[in-house]
Amino acid sequence: MTERLPSPQLLLALTALRDRAMAATSLNALAFSMANDLYQLLPFHQALVFAHHGQAQELLCVSGLARPSEDSPYLIWLEQASRWINAQLVDSAPRWLAREALDLPESLADGWSEWWPDGVLCIPIQQTEGTRLGLVCLLLEAEPPEALLTLMQGVWQTWAYCWHSLTHKPRLLGWRPSRRQLLLLALVAGLMLLIPVRQSALAPAEIVSRQSQVISSPLAGVIAEVAVRPNQAVSAGTPLFRLDETTLRNRAEVLTQEVAVADAELLAASQRAFDNPQSRRELTLLSGRAQQKRAELNGVQLQLGRSQVVAPAAGVAVFSDANDWLGKPVVTGERIMQLADPARPAMRIQLPVADAIALEPGAEVALFLTAYPLQPLRGKILETSYQAQTNAEGVVAYRLLASIEEAPAHARLGLHGTAKLYGERVLLGYYLLRRPLAALRAWSGL
């Protein structure tokens, strides 16, 4: 004999029950669905939904009622009956309780016969691990078919899942500290603010040379040629750049002719001076003029010799780009480049005024280069500027110079990074509140 399959209408009704439970947005909405939507499958006299709170049972919903009245005799009796029924359920399986087969206490027997029918179907709502969440009681005249209860196991599980989802809260969010715990937390936080920590600050930094010479223009003119590349190593006497000599050479040629003319006039006056007293008086004037022209010619020739600038010592030529200088007019003393000694590297740090801390010469510094972030360079403060100045980025900052201890091969001049400066030890509270307090004082004027 083949087993009879459930009808499509029954399966649709079970699916609808589970969908309504999943659509509930609160525990009260779920309890209302549990107490009323099951009537089409199990025509009951009444359905009761209880929430389990330890040993107590809270009535959440009664079928057909919007809100039960707490002072009615029936609800007072229900409170005792729900506790007794919950004690009879030892597992998560639904149980049919018939009045004739039960040894009811005297306090419950009269009320059962007055308000309830012959039996009640008790459905525990439990989690997977066995924690009881609630209880559903269906007041019926007869026990439901076993096949129907088997099909409705999915509905009971859906109710338990929805109940747990609506009432479960994360442990941290559900925790409410007591007054004693708050005081303890405040005490611990206060003690933590007294922990000594080391002040530190971050600032942009660059590797420079501790010994460098400024190569400036020896005279006014136009740069005609730059003979070296940026960061090129040069030796003493290597040509660095050359100024345009066109104007000076033209001036030298003109002065050469003027010197020749002055010498000729002086020679002619000297020959006439033997018999002409007037020519003897002109000798002094013509001699001074010749000496003046010759001095001017020597000065121009000296400038021609200085138009080619060479390296005064060995080092590295530090400048931006040769194309930035070609054809550019310069004045005497204008800096063109620097000649740095790569054997003596150092850190040049721009510490913003807003991040400044108390630093003394000898304070420790760690430089994290952008190109080599995993190989920090260590050093100590050598010099600190007295006055803050605006740097190229428009930030008012103090200029610091720090040494580099055991400089590796990759620590070449011109590399940039971030320097971490270490100051004195202060309390953690001061470390955290230093800048807010400074801003508050600046705002309030106290």
KAFENUR-V872571 format. One record per pair of residues at least 12 apart in sequence whose C-alpha atoms are under 8 Angstrom apart, sorted by the first residue. I is the first residue (numbers start at 1). GAP is how many residues later the second one is. D is the distance in whole Angstrom. If there is no record, write none. Layout:
BEGIN
I&GAP&D, I&GAP&D
END
This chain:
BEGIN
10&31&8, 13&28&8, 14&138&7, 14&141&7, 17&20&7, 17&21&7, 17&138&7, 18&137&6, 18&140&6, 18&141&8, 20&13&7, 21&12&7, 21&13&8, 21&137&7, 21&138&6, 21&141&7, 22&136&8, 22&140&6, 24&138&8, 25&141&7, 26&140&6, 27&136&7, 27&139&6, 27&140&7, 28&32&7, 28&33&8, 30&129&8, 30&132&8, 30&133&7, 31&18&6, 31&29&7, 31&30&6, 32&29&6, 32&30&8, 32&31&7, 34&15&7, 34&102&8, 34&125&8, 35&12&5, 35&13&6, 35&14&6, 35&26&7, 35&27&6, 35&28&5, 35&101&8, 36&27&5, 36&28&7, 42&102&8, 43&97&8, 44&94&6, 44&95&6, 44&96&5, 44&97&8, 45&72&8, 45&93&8, 45&94&5, 45&95&6, 46&16&7, 46&17&6, 46&18&8, 46&92&6, 46&93&5, 46&94&8, 47&15&6, 47&16&5, 47&89&7, 47&90&6, 47&91&5, 47&92&6, 48&12&8, 48&13&6, 48&14&5, 48&15&7, 48&88&6, 48&89&5, 48&90&7, 49&12&5, 49&13&7, 49&85&7, 49&86&6, 49&87&5, 49&88&7, 50&32&8, 50&84&5, 50&85&5, 50&86&6, 51&82&6, 51&83&4, 51&84&6, 52&80&7, 52&81&5, 52&82&5, 52&83&7, 53&80&8, 55&28&7, 56&27&7, 57&22&7, 57&25&7, 57&26&6, 58&21&8, 59&20&8, 74&41&8, 77&31&7, 77&34&7, 80&28&8, 81&27&7, 85&37&8, 86&49&8, 89&35&8, 91&33&8, 92&31&8, 92&32&6, 92&33&7, 92&34&6, 92&38&8, 93&30&7, 93&31&7, 94&27&7, 94&28&6, 94&29&4, 94&30&6, 95&26&6, 95&27&5, 95&28&7, 96&23&7, 96&24&6, 96&25&5, 96&26&6, 96&47&7, 97&22&6, 97&23&5, 97&24&6, 97&25&7, 98&20&6, 98&21&4, 98&22&7, 99&13&8, 99&19&6, 99&20&6, 100&18&8, 116&23&7, 117&22&6, 117&23&6, 117&24&6, 118&22&7, 118&23&6, 118&24&7, 119&20&6, 119&21&6, 119&22&6, 119&23&7, 119&24&7, 120&17&6, 120&18&5, 120&19&5, 120&20&6, 121&16&6, 121&17&5, 121&18&7, 121&19&7, 121&22&7, 122&13&7, 122&14&6, 122&15&5, 122&16&7, 123&12&6, 123&13&5, 123&14&6, 123&33&8, 124&12&6, 125&31&7, 125&32&8, 125&34&7, 125&35&5, 126&34&6, 127&33&6, 127&34&7, 127&37&7, 133&27&8, 133&30&7, 133&31&8, 192&236&7, 193&234&6, 193&235&5, 193&236&4, 193&237&8, 194&233&5, 194&234&6, 194&235&7, 195&232&6, 195&233&5, 196&229&6, 196&230&5, 196&231&4, 196&232&6, 197&228&5, 197&229&6, 197&230&6, 197&231&6, 197&234&8, 198&224&7, 198&225&6, 198&226&6, 198&227&4, 198&228&6, 199&158&8, 199&223&6, 199&224&5, 199&225&6, 199&226&6, 199&227&7, 199&232&7, 200&157&8, 200&220&7, 200&221&5, 200&222&5, 200&223&6, 201&154&6, 201&155&7, 201&156&7, 201&219&6, 201&220&5, 201&221&7, 202&149&8, 202&153&8, 202&216&7, 202&217&6, 202&218&5, 202&219&6, 203&146&7, 203&147&6, 203&148&5, 203&149&7, 203&215&6, 203&216&5, 203&217&7, 203&218&8, 204&145&6, 204&146&6, 204&147&7, 204&212&7, 204&213&6, 204&214&5, 204&215&6, 205&142&6, 205&143&5, 205&144&4, 205&145&6, 205&162&7, 205&211&6, 205&212&5, 205&213&6, 205&214&6, 206&141&6, 206&142&5, 206&143&7, 206&207&8, 206&208&6, 206&209&6, 206&210&4, 206&211&6, 207&138&7, 207&139&6, 207&140&5, 207&141&6, 207&204&7, 207&205&7, 207&206&5, 207&207&5, 207&208&6, 207&209&7, 208&132&8, 208&137&6, 208&138&5, 208&139&6, 208&140&6, 208&205&5, 208&206&6, 209&131&6, 209&132&6, 209&133&6, 209&134&8, 209&135&6, 209&136&4, 209&137&6, 209&204&7, 210&130&8, 210&131&8, 210&134&6, 210&135&6, 210&136&6, 211&129&6, 211&130&6, 211&133&7, 212&126&6, 212&127&5, 212&128&4, 212&129&6, 213&125&6, 213&126&5, 213&127&6, 214&121&7, 214&122&8, 214&123&6, 214&124&5, 214&125&6, 215&120&6, 215&121&6, 215&122&5, 215&123&5, 215&124&7, 216&116&8, 216&117&5, 216&118&5, 216&119&4, 216&120&5, 216&121&7, 217&113&7, 217&114&7, 217&115&5, 217&116&5, 217&117&5, 217&118&6, 217&119&7, 218&88&7, 218&89&7, 218&91&8, 218&114&5, 218&115&6, 219&84&8, 219&87&8, 219&88&8, 219&112&6, 219&113&4, 219&114&7, 220&109&8, 220&110&6, 220&111&4, 220&112&5, 221&22&6, 221&23&7, 221&108&6, 221&109&6, 221&110&7, 222&21&6, 222&22&5, 222&104&8, 222&105&6, 222&106&6, 222&107&4, 222&108&6, 223&18&7, 223&19&6, 223&20&4, 223&21&6, 223&102&7, 223&103&6, 223&104&5, 223&105&6, 223&106&7, 223&107&7, 224&17&8, 224&18&6, 224&19&5, 224&20&5, 224&102&6, 224&103&6, 225&16&6, 225&17&5, 225&18&7, 225&101&6, 226&14&6, 226&15&4, 226&16&6, 226&96&6, 226&99&8, 226&100&7, 227&12&6, 227&13&5, 227&14&5, 227&15&8, 228&12&6, 228&13&7, 228&89&7, 229&88&7, 229&92&8, 229&93&7, 230&87&6, 230&88&6, 230&89&5, 230&90&6, 230&91&6, 230&92&7, 231&85&6, 231&86&5, 231&87&5, 231&88&7, 231&182&8, 232&84&5, 232&85&5, 232&86&8, 233&81&8, 233&82&6, 233&83&4, 233&84&6, 234&77&7, 234&80&6, 234&81&6, 234&82&6, 234&83&7, 235&76&7, 235&78&6, 235&79&4, 235&80&6, 236&74&8, 236&75&5, 236&76&5, 236&77&4, 236&78&5, 237&73&5, 237&74&5, 237&75&6, 237&76&7, 238&72&5, 238&73&5, 239&69&7, 239&70&6, 239&71&4, 239&72&6, 240&68&8, 240&69&6, 240&70&5, 240&71&6, 241&67&6, 241&68&6, 241&69&7, 242&65&6, 242&66&5, 242&67&6, 243&64&5, 243&65&7, 244&63&7, 245&59&7, 245&62&7, 248&52&6, 248&53&8, 248&55&8, 248&56&7, 249&55&8, 251&49&7, 252&45&6, 252&48&6, 252&49&7, 255&38&6, 255&39&8, 255&41&7, 255&42&6, 256&38&8, 256&41&7, 258&35&7, 259&31&6, 259&34&5, 259&35&6, 262&24&7, 262&25&8, 262&27&7, 262&28&5, 262&31&8, 263&27&6, 265&21&7, 266&17&7, 266&20&5, 266&21&6, 266&24&8, 269&13&7, 269&14&6, 270&13&7, 311&28&8, 314&25&8, 314&27&7, 315&24&6, 315&25&5, 315&26&5, 315&27&7, 316&22&8, 316&23&5, 316&24&5, 316&25&6, 316&26&7, 317&20&7, 317&21&6, 317&22&5, 317&23&7, 318&19&6, 318&20&5, 318&21&6, 318&22&7, 319&17&7, 319&18&5, 319&19&7, 342&70&7, 342&71&7, 345&58&7, 345&59&7, 345&62&8, 345&66&8, 345&67&8, 345&68&7, 346&55&7, 346&56&6, 346&57&5, 346&58&5, 347&20&8, 347&53&8, 347&54&6, 347&55&5, 347&56&6, 347&57&7, 348&51&7, 348&52&6, 348&53&5, 348&54&7, 349&49&8, 349&50&6, 349&51&5, 349&52&6, 349&53&8, 349&70&7, 350&41&8, 350&47&6, 350&48&6, 350&49&5, 350&50&6, 351&46&5, 351&47&5, 351&48&6, 351&49&7, 352&43&7, 352&44&6, 352&45&4, 352&46&6, 353&35&7, 353&43&6, 353&44&5, 353&45&7, 357&66&7, 358&65&6, 358&66&7, 359&63&8, 359&64&6, 359&65&8, 360&21&7, 360&24&8, 361&19&7, 361&20&5, 361&21&5, 361&22&6, 361&23&7, 362&18&5, 362&19&5, 362&20&6, 363&17&5, 363&18&5, 363&58&7, 363&59&6, 363&60&6, 364&14&7, 364&15&6, 364&16&5, 364&17&7, 364&57&6, 364&58&6, 364&59&8, 365&13&6, 365&14&5, 365&15&5, 365&16&7, 365&37&7, 365&54&7, 365&55&6, 365&56&5, 365&57&6, 366&12&5, 366&13&6, 366&53&6, 366&54&5, 366&55&7, 367&50&7, 367&51&6, 367&52&4, 367&53&6, 368&49&5, 368&50&5, 368&51&6, 368&52&8, 369&46&7, 369&47&6, 369&48&4, 369&49&6, 370&45&8, 370&46&6, 370&47&5, 370&48&8, 371&44&8, 371&46&8, 377&27&7, 377&28&7, 377&30&7, 378&26&6, 378&27&6, 379&23&6, 379&24&5, 379&25&5, 379&26&5, 380&22&5, 380&23&5, 380&24&7, 381&19&7, 381&20&6, 381&21&4, 381&22&6, 382&18&8, 382&19&5, 382&20&5, 382&21&6, 383&17&6, 383&18&5, 383&19&7, 384&14&7, 384&15&6, 384&16&5, 384&17&7, 385&13&6, 385&14&5, 385&15&6, 386&12&8
END
